[in-house]
């Protein structure tokens, strides 16, 4: 009982510290937990895939996982409170006018030569 109580207090303290550290730490914890769970699931399936002779099983699984994470969190990461919304605003509003600007076209031609 004492071991479980101590472990519970340590985990509760770790969550409290993460919450105190801010929203980026909480996001990192969530992503870390997702990676750990996915790693465990891939490890469980690997034994059967190895027996079946599936090539690149782990590589394909991790690529699908990364793709799903980027799809699920991609726009949120770009709008994170680290100035990402400012960068997105510049990309959507200022970049098209910069690209169509004559000076930019002349600079691009001069750079190409």
C-alpha positions as CSV (number, residue, x, y, z in Angstrom):
1,X,0.0,0.0,0.0
2,X,2.9,2.4,0.8
3,X,4.5,1.8,-2.6
4,X,1.3,2.6,-4.4
5,X,0.7,5.7,-2.3
6,X,4.2,7.0,-3.0
7,X,3.9,6.3,-6.7
8,X,0.6,8.0,-6.8
9,X,1.9,11.1,-5.1
10,X,4.9,11.2,-7.5
11,X,2.6,11.0,-10.5
12,X,0.2,13.6,-9.1
13,X,3.2,15.9,-8.5
14,X,4.4,15.4,-12.0
15,X,1.0,16.3,-13.5
16,X,0.9,19.3,-11.2
17,X,4.3,20.5,-12.3
18,X,3.3,20.0,-16.0
19,X,0.1,22.0,-15.4
20,X,2.1,24.7,-13.7
21,X,4.6,24.8,-16.6
22,X,1.9,25.8,-19.0
23,X,0.0,24.7,-22.1
24,X,3.1,23.8,-24.2
25,X,4.2,21.4,-21.5
26,X,0.8,19.8,-21.4
27,X,0.8,19.5,-25.2
28,X,4.2,17.9,-25.1
29,X,3.0,15.4,-22.5
30,X,0.0,14.5,-24.6
31,X,2.1,14.0,-27.7
32,X,4.6,12.0,-25.7
33,X,1.8,9.7,-24.3
34,X,0.5,9.2,-27.8
35,X,3.9,8.2,-29.1
36,X,4.5,5.8,-26.2
37,X,1.1,4.1,-26.7
38,X,1.6,3.8,-30.4
39,X,5.1,2.4,-29.8
40,X,3.7,-0.3,-27.6
41,X,1.0,-1.2,-30.1
42,X,3.5,-1.5,-32.9
43,X,5.7,-3.7,-30.8
44,X,2.7,-6.0,-30.0
45,X,1.9,-6.3,-33.7
46,X,5.5,-6.7,-34.8
47,X,5.8,-10.4,-33.7
48,X,2.9,-11.4,-35.9
49,X,4.2,-9.3,-38.8
50,X,7.6,-10.8,-38.5
51,X,6.1,-14.3,-38.7
52,X,4.2,-13.3,-41.8
53,X,7.3,-11.9,-43.4
54,X,6.0,-8.3,-43.9
55,X,8.8,-6.1,-45.0
56,X,9.2,-2.6,-43.4
57,X,6.3,-3.1,-41.0
58,X,7.6,-0.7,-38.3
59,X,8.7,1.9,-40.8
60,X,5.3,1.9,-42.5
61,X,3.4,2.1,-39.2
62,X,5.5,5.0,-38.0
63,X,5.1,6.9,-41.2
64,X,1.3,6.5,-41.0
65,X,1.5,7.6,-37.4
66,X,3.5,10.8,-38.3
67,X,1.1,11.5,-41.2
68,X,-1.9,11.2,-38.9
69,X,-0.3,13.4,-36.2
70,X,0.6,16.1,-38.8
71,X,-2.9,16.0,-40.2
72,X,-4.5,16.1,-36.7
73,X,-2.3,18.7,-35.1
74,X,-0.7,20.5,-38.1
75,X,-2.9,23.6,-38.2
76,X,-3.0,23.8,-34.4
77,X,0.8,23.8,-34.3
78,X,1.1,26.5,-36.9
79,X,-1.3,28.7,-34.8
80,X,0.5,28.0,-31.5
81,X,1.0,30.9,-29.2
82,X,4.7,31.2,-30.3
83,X,3.9,33.7,-33.1
84,X,2.6,31.1,-35.5
85,X,-0.6,33.1,-36.1
86,X,1.5,36.1,-37.2
87,X,3.5,33.9,-39.6
88,X,0.3,32.5,-41.0
89,X,-1.1,36.0,-41.4
90,X,2.0,37.0,-43.3
91,X,1.8,33.9,-45.5
92,X,-1.8,34.5,-46.4
93,X,-1.9,38.2,-46.7
94,X,1.6,39.6,-47.5
95,X,3.3,36.8,-49.5
96,X,0.9,36.9,-52.5
97,X,1.5,40.6,-52.9
98,X,5.2,40.2,-52.5
99,X,5.4,37.5,-55.1
100,X,3.4,39.5,-57.7
101,X,5.4,42.6,-57.0
102,X,7.6,43.7,-60.0
103,X,10.6,44.2,-57.8
104,X,10.5,40.6,-56.6
105,X,10.3,39.4,-60.3
106,X,13.3,41.5,-61.2
107,X,15.2,40.2,-58.2
108,X,14.3,36.6,-59.1
109,X,15.6,37.1,-62.7
110,X,18.8,38.7,-61.4
111,X,19.3,35.9,-58.9
112,X,18.8,33.3,-61.6
113,X,21.6,34.8,-63.8
